[in-house]
């Protein structure tokens, strides 16, 4: 396999995400077909059409790369052991799409070995394109972006759910924060990379397809991404998910880990 440069792979990710966004916007002008995936939530004809387009665009250009998509059955032999693997959620925040709330995104990540390497997260309704690759840089619509330098939890802009920080599970109450609620996990992470949010905390198991792109973009923007106990995320495992995520600017991240590290680790129960 010949690995492409970060710039070449980023160009591919962005172009594919933009094409997928154009398709999604076009399909939204027609009646929506919505089905249930049970606990996994709704899926629409747009999710499936975008998945098909991304499969064609990405694997057509990089047939030797691995593959993991929310809307396709996982075959670990198609991704584990590959030098690079695409990990994508064709529509992250499908409930927002169904509700016509402009907080859904197309999230396309690229993992090198077991580490996030590059990503493109696109909000087609706001035309925000977040891109980045490790050691290469990060951009919002072509403008360089940098993760926050905030070094205090009090007053920080936390992208997440307010209820998570008032929950009685916390022995030590959280300082007052400006909590910004967004439905798409990838969008939350993208806003942290852009410095529009200071941090996001994702509680519980999160699939690699939701977090791979965001983890790469945040790191490329100078932020830090880990599990809630401060350990680096190990992506592309046999079970492709992580036991929660803490993502923030480099100054704020250790202060958040002091608080989240008291949570029970779900890996201890397996």
C-alpha positions as CSV (number, residue, x, y, z in Angstrom):
1,X,0.0,0.0,0.0
2,X,1.2,3.5,-0.9
3,X,0.1,5.9,1.9
4,X,-0.9,9.4,0.6
5,X,0.4,12.6,2.1
6,X,-1.7,14.3,4.8
7,X,-2.5,17.1,2.4
8,X,-3.7,14.7,-0.3
9,X,-5.9,12.7,2.1
10,X,-7.3,15.9,3.6
11,X,-8.2,17.2,0.1
12,X,-10.1,13.9,-0.5
13,X,-11.9,14.0,2.8
14,X,-13.1,17.6,2.3
15,X,-14.2,17.0,-1.3
16,X,-16.1,13.9,-0.3
17,X,-17.8,15.6,2.6
18,X,-18.8,18.6,0.5
19,X,-20.3,16.4,-2.2
20,X,-22.2,14.4,0.5
21,X,-23.5,17.7,1.9
22,X,-24.8,18.8,-1.4
23,X,-26.6,15.5,-1.9
24,X,-28.1,15.7,1.6
25,X,-29.4,19.2,1.0
26,X,-30.9,18.2,-2.3
27,X,-32.6,15.2,-0.7
28,X,-34.1,17.4,2.1
29,X,-36.3,19.1,-0.5
30,X,-38.1,15.8,-0.9
31,X,-40.2,13.7,1.5
32,X,-38.0,12.1,4.1
33,X,-38.1,8.4,4.7
34,X,-37.4,7.6,8.4
35,X,-36.9,4.2,10.0
36,X,-35.9,3.1,13.5
37,X,-32.7,1.2,14.3
38,X,-34.0,0.6,17.9
39,X,-31.7,1.8,20.6
40,X,-29.4,3.2,17.8
41,X,-32.1,5.8,16.9
42,X,-33.5,6.8,13.6
43,X,-32.0,6.3,10.2
44,X,-33.2,8.0,7.0
45,X,-32.9,7.7,3.3
46,X,-30.4,10.6,3.5
47,X,-28.1,8.6,5.8
48,X,-28.1,5.7,3.4
49,X,-27.6,7.8,0.3
50,X,-24.7,9.7,1.9
51,X,-23.1,6.5,3.0
52,X,-23.3,5.1,-0.6
53,X,-21.8,8.3,-2.0
54,X,-18.9,8.4,0.6
55,X,-18.2,4.7,0.0
56,X,-17.8,5.4,-3.8
57,X,-15.8,8.6,-3.4
58,X,-13.4,7.4,-0.6
59,X,-12.8,3.8,-1.4
60,X,-12.8,4.6,-5.1
61,X,-9.8,6.8,-4.4
62,X,-8.2,4.7,-1.7
63,X,-9.2,1.1,-2.3
64,X,-6.5,-0.2,0.0
65,X,-7.6,1.8,3.0
66,X,-9.7,0.2,5.8
67,X,-13.4,1.0,6.3
68,X,-15.8,1.6,9.2
69,X,-19.2,3.3,8.7
70,X,-22.2,3.5,11.0
71,X,-24.5,2.5,8.2
72,X,-22.6,-0.6,7.1
73,X,-22.0,-3.9,8.9
74,X,-18.6,-3.9,10.6
75,X,-16.1,-6.4,9.3
76,X,-12.9,-6.1,11.5
77,X,-10.9,-7.7,8.7
78,X,-11.6,-4.7,6.5
79,X,-9.9,-2.3,9.0
80,X,-7.8,-3.9,11.7
81,X,-4.1,-4.1,10.6
82,X,-4.6,-1.5,7.8
83,X,-2.1,1.4,7.9
84,X,-5.0,3.8,7.5
85,X,-8.8,3.3,7.9
86,X,-11.7,5.6,7.0
87,X,-14.1,6.0,9.9
88,X,-17.3,7.9,9.2
89,X,-20.8,8.7,10.3
90,X,-22.7,9.7,7.1
91,X,-25.1,11.8,9.2
92,X,-24.1,12.5,12.8
93,X,-27.2,13.8,14.5
94,X,-29.9,12.2,12.5
95,X,-32.6,13.2,15.0
96,X,-31.6,16.9,14.3
97,X,-31.9,16.3,10.6
98,X,-35.4,14.8,11.0
99,X,-36.3,17.7,13.3
100,X,-34.9,20.2,10.8
101,X,-32.5,21.5,13.4
102,X,-29.2,22.7,11.7
103,X,-27.0,20.8,14.1
104,X,-26.3,17.6,12.1
105,X,-23.0,16.9,10.4
106,X,-21.2,14.7,8.0
107,X,-18.2,13.3,9.8
108,X,-15.3,11.6,7.9
109,X,-12.3,10.5,9.9
110,X,-9.1,8.8,9.0
111,X,-7.2,6.6,11.5
112,X,-3.6,5.6,11.2
113,X,-3.0,2.4,13.1
114,X,-5.0,3.0,16.2
115,X,-4.7,6.8,16.3
116,X,-6.9,9.6,14.8
117,X,-4.9,11.1,11.9
118,X,-7.1,13.3,9.8
119,X,-10.7,14.4,9.6
120,X,-13.4,16.5,7.9
121,X,-16.6,17.5,9.7
122,X,-19.1,19.4,7.6
123,X,-22.4,21.1,8.6
124,X,-24.2,21.4,5.3
125,X,-26.9,23.7,6.7
126,X,-24.4,26.3,8.0
127,X,-21.7,25.6,5.4
128,X,-19.1,25.1,8.1
129,X,-16.2,22.8,7.0
130,X,-13.8,21.8,9.8
131,X,-10.7,20.0,8.6
132,X,-7.4,19.0,10.1
133,X,-4.6,16.4,10.2
134,X,-2.0,15.6,12.8
135,X,1.2,17.6,12.2
136,X,-0.4,19.5,9.3
137,X,-2.8,22.0,10.8
138,X,-6.5,22.6,11.2
139,X,-8.9,24.9,9.4
140,X,-12.5,26.2,9.4
141,X,-13.6,27.1,5.9
142,X,-9.9,27.5,5.0
143,X,-9.0,29.7,7.9
144,X,-6.5,28.4,10.5
145,X,-8.1,27.5,13.7
146,X,-6.7,27.0,17.2
147,X,-8.1,25.3,20.3
148,X,-8.9,27.4,23.3
149,X,-6.2,28.6,25.8
150,X,-8.7,28.9,28.7
151,X,-7.2,27.6,31.9
152,X,-10.2,27.7,34.3
153,X,-13.3,25.5,34.5
154,X,-15.4,28.4,35.9
155,X,-16.8,30.4,33.0
156,X,-15.6,27.9,30.4
157,X,-17.7,27.3,27.3
158,X,-18.6,23.6,27.7
159,X,-20.2,22.1,24.6
160,X,-22.6,19.4,25.9
161,X,-25.7,18.8,27.9
162,X,-26.5,20.9,31.0
163,X,-28.1,18.0,32.8
164,X,-24.8,16.1,32.8
165,X,-23.1,18.7,35.0
166,X,-25.9,19.0,37.6
167,X,-26.2,15.2,38.0
168,X,-26.0,14.0,41.6
169,X,-23.3,11.5,40.6
170,X,-20.7,14.3,41.1
171,X,-19.4,14.5,44.7
172,X,-17.9,17.8,43.9
173,X,-20.2,20.3,42.2
174,X,-19.1,21.8,38.9
175,X,-18.3,25.5,38.8
176,X,-20.7,27.6,36.8
177,X,-20.0,27.2,33.1
178,X,-21.5,28.4,29.8
179,X,-23.0,25.2,28.5
180,X,-23.6,25.2,24.7
181,X,-25.9,22.4,23.6
182,X,-25.4,20.8,20.2
183,X,-26.9,17.5,19.0
184,X,-24.1,16.1,16.8
185,X,-21.2,14.6,18.7
186,X,-18.9,15.5,15.8
187,X,-20.2,19.1,15.7
188,X,-19.4,19.4,19.5
189,X,-15.8,18.3,18.9
190,X,-15.4,20.5,15.8
191,X,-16.5,23.6,17.8
192,X,-13.8,22.8,20.4
193,X,-11.2,22.5,17.6
194,X,-12.3,25.9,16.4
195,X,-12.0,27.5,19.8
196,X,-15.8,28.3,19.7
197,X,-16.1,26.0,22.7
198,X,-13.4,25.4,25.3
199,X,-14.2,21.7,25.9
200,X,-16.6,18.9,25.4
201,X,-17.1,15.8,27.5
202,X,-18.8,12.7,26.0
203,X,-20.1,10.3,28.6
204,X,-20.4,6.6,28.1
205,X,-19.4,4.4,25.2
206,X,-18.9,6.3,21.9
207,X,-18.4,4.7,18.6
208,X,-15.2,5.3,16.6
209,X,-17.2,6.6,13.7
210,X,-18.5,9.5,15.9
211,X,-15.2,10.6,17.3
212,X,-12.3,9.8,14.9
213,X,-12.6,12.9,12.8
214,X,-13.1,15.2,15.7
215,X,-10.2,13.7,17.7
216,X,-7.8,14.3,14.7
217,X,-9.0,17.9,14.1
218,X,-8.8,18.9,17.8
219,X,-5.3,17.5,18.1
220,X,-4.3,19.2,14.9
221,X,-5.6,22.5,16.3
222,X,-3.5,22.1,19.5
223,X,-6.1,20.6,21.8
224,X,-6.0,17.4,23.7
225,X,-8.3,14.4,23.4
226,X,-8.4,11.5,25.8
227,X,-10.7,9.1,27.7
228,X,-12.2,10.4,31.0
229,X,-9.2,9.0,32.9
230,X,-6.6,10.8,30.8
231,X,-5.4,8.0,28.6
232,X,-5.1,8.3,24.9
233,X,-7.9,7.0,22.8
234,X,-7.1,3.6,21.1
235,X,-9.3,3.5,18.0
236,X,-9.8,0.7,15.5
237,X,-10.0,-2.1,18.1
238,X,-12.0,-5.3,17.7
239,X,-14.9,-3.5,19.4
240,X,-14.6,0.0,17.8
241,X,-15.7,2.3,20.6
242,X,-14.2,4.4,23.4
243,X,-15.4,4.6,27.1
244,X,-16.1,8.3,26.9
245,X,-14.1,11.3,25.7
246,X,-12.7,14.5,27.2
247,X,-11.6,17.0,24.6
248,X,-10.4,20.5,25.4
249,X,-7.6,23.1,25.0
250,X,-4.3,21.9,26.4
251,X,-4.6,24.2,29.5
252,X,-8.1,23.1,30.5
253,X,-7.9,19.4,29.7
254,X,-6.0,18.3,32.9
255,X,-8.4,20.2,35.1
256,X,-11.3,18.3,33.6
257,X,-9.6,15.0,34.0
258,X,-9.2,15.7,37.7
259,X,-13.0,15.6,37.8
260,X,-13.9,12.9,35.3
261,X,-11.4,10.4,36.5
262,X,-13.6,9.7,39.6
263,X,-16.2,8.1,37.2
264,X,-16.4,4.3,37.1
265,X,-14.6,2.9,34.1
266,X,-17.0,0.7,32.1
267,X,-14.1,-1.4,30.9
268,X,-13.8,-2.7,34.5
269,X,-17.3,-4.3,34.1
270,X,-16.4,-6.3,31.0
